[in-house]
Amino acid sequence: MSAEDRPFTTAARHAFRERGLAAKKSFGQNFLVDPGMARQIAELAAFRQGATVVEVGAGLGALTEPLLACGAHVIAVERDRDLCPILREAFAGPIADGTLVVLEADAKQVDYRALLAEGSAPRVIAGNLPYQLTGPLLELTTGVAGAIDRAVFMVQAEVANRLVAAPSTEDYGALTVFVNAAFRVTRALTVGRGAFHPRPGVDSAVVILTPVVPRRAEETETFRAAVRAAFAQRRKTLRNAWRALGAAPSVAACAQTAGIDLDRRGETLSVEEFARFAGELARQ
């Protein structure tokens, strides 16, 4: 389907131009303009008829439209007050029939549990994550892993590499551990920079996050502290990196009970090993 055949997004683009608006660098706005890619992403998110999808950063509705076409009930979250009226005008029909809600809000402040609670399953969070918000939004998503069936995010390619990285590789880090504690991550699509306007300086990728039940690790304060300390200076052994966690004898005893050699580096530990050590440390 060509852009001209897509009535909602075409109307939104016209309204955007007519009002003299431009993408806001401060919001990290790079609008998806490839209809084929938008359709593929929508099909990954609305993978079953009647899905409830919270769309993070609806922009000009490039993903909103195919989500609706897939039979999803969509809650489109958009913080840009200039874009929300455009979305409401372009998608007046779906709003009137109750299949779309446009919510003007900061995606970092949204209660995703509450938004999804009354919707029908499967319950999904989806969207194109601006780089500066990727970390906070992934953290929020891991916090509601038990309330969703899937998350589908477009992120910068380098972030996708980190999310799917294995231990003992260059891309494996704290973000990998935190997200993989709650989800199985699959890299689904590669998205070239030409799919966006304005054109970004890097390629992107679409990842699918599927909740792991039970979680591989509970994200407690102790777990977070152990992971962050292990990756704060990657070249340090755990013996040195974990000194900040408490007295050396206590840390050493916990590591021994958890079956972890303190001469290893943090990048070699699996999610489960971090969990075992954090559990022992929490019992001290």
VENZINOR-V108064 format. One record per helix or strand of 2 or more residues. SS is the DSSP state (a for helix, b for strand). FROM is the first residue (numbers start at 1). TO is the last residue. Records with the same first field share a line. If there is no record, write none. Layout:
SS = FROM-TO + FROM-TO
//
This chain:
a = 3-5 + 7-18 + 25-27 + 35-45 + 62-69 + 81-90 + 92-96 + 112-117 + 131-143 + 145-147 + 157-163 + 174-180 + 193-195 + 221-232 + 238-245 + 248-258 + 266-268 + 271-282
b = 31-32 + 52-56 + 73-78 + 100-104 + 123-128 + 150-156 + 183-191 + 196-197 + 204-211
//
